Amino acid sequence: MIRRLCLFCTGLFLFCCWVPSAQAIEFPERPDGYVTDKVDLLSPETVIRLNRLLAGFERHTSNQIFIAIFPSLEGDNLEEASIRLAEKWKPGQKGKDNGVIFLIFQKEKKMRIEVGYGLEAVLPDAFVGNVIQQIVTGHFREGRYDEGVLLGVGSLMKSIGDEHQPGSGILPAMRELTPAEREAMEKRNQTIFGFVLLILLIFFIVDYIRYARYRHEHRIYKKRYGFWEWWFRFAILLFVLSMLFRIMFYMALFSRGGYYGGRSGFGGFSGGRGGGFGGGGASGGW
Amino acid sequence: MKKIFLIILGVLVLLMFLFGGRYNRLVMSEEAVTSAWAQVENVYQRRADLIPNLVETVKGYAKHERETLESVVEARSKVSKMEISSDLINNPNALAQFQSVQGELSSALSRLMVVVERYPDLKASQNFLALQTQLEGTENRITVERKRYNDAAREFNTLTRTFPNNIVAGMMGFGRKAYFKAEQGAEKAPSVSFS
């Protein structure tokens, strides 16, 4: 009886905790590509063209421009939704923060261009607002979404110019890893670490047993090495080996023909690279 | 004798690992709060820097709105007179005061933006449009950075108050960080509509 009461109380408590989150639109975890068009607002040709254009732009300048089109805001606030999407997809390189998101909501006829920290100097709010009001809005009002997006993105790209060149190619391995790569590396490091540990442990035990037997046969009473001494050597060996494996992993990662390509259909889109946003940009509607 | 020494050494090393890590985590978390606060100051400063220009532009078109303009200028000067130090975030009252002074500026600005509706020439001027966009952008940045600051402060406060971090925090004198309060009516960003 008491147990049931307790159960009921917990249930009630949990129910009270469960507050329907105040109209926060759920965005997909990852962008589909440079263009994420969930309502087919743009023609397929335009999507392909934009994807190619923006992939080339990223290759040459390392800047990432994403276009995201969703059916509805679902009662959410445009600016809040926009910054949340930016924080989720993180376009732009980490540290350079050179990403842009062009976000469009079809039902509310609202749009926003969110500009990363690193591009606020070349894309000031007033300029972005101008792009929306003077270029994009007019086309959108007449239903020419393809032209509106293409021209808008074009003028953004023109204004960014060659800000943020990709790092010089002396040591390509020194660039930032994407979160997915880092995760893979960490996972692999862990397995390698465990593996190395196991091998060393087996070596140690085998060696210890063999030496113990040897000592026993030859009546030697002095141990070859003490515990701490062994521990010290073990730690150093472990460190060196893990470094070696890490270097090998890096080499494997970057010798795969520049690692661009393969991941998805066009030119190797691999998602945002950790760019930061601070609410820069401008909003508009049509 | 040697054994006891070793045991003590072991315990010390263990403690160092246990508390050293926690101390470092606290320091990192506090650093995150401080840098988030620096961003907050930054965006508020940005707004303050925008105002002289805005006032000049509006003055050119709307000479009769002296009162509204003056209230903006006054609120702006109050903001710039305020002493800001990073100590502010350790003191909830100081932060509340900071917020209320900035809030006065916000409400003065929103009143100005309402007045501006009566001057079509002004609204059509490119200069004013640009300033308006910039002001909107700045208000948006303020919202974003304030939220980030609050998040960082909440994380820090949670960290310092859970066991066993609270012991380390108590020993090393990590205090609580103050929060920005939720928006009150007057604190709303000036709503500017296009159309």
Interface residues (C-beta under 8 A of the other chain):
Chain A: E79 E80 I83 P124 D125 A126 V128 G129 N130 Q133 F277 G278 G279 G280 G281 A282 S283 G284 G285
Chain B: Q39 V43 L129 A130 L131 T133 Q134 E136 G137 T138 N140 R141 I142 T143 V144 E145 F194
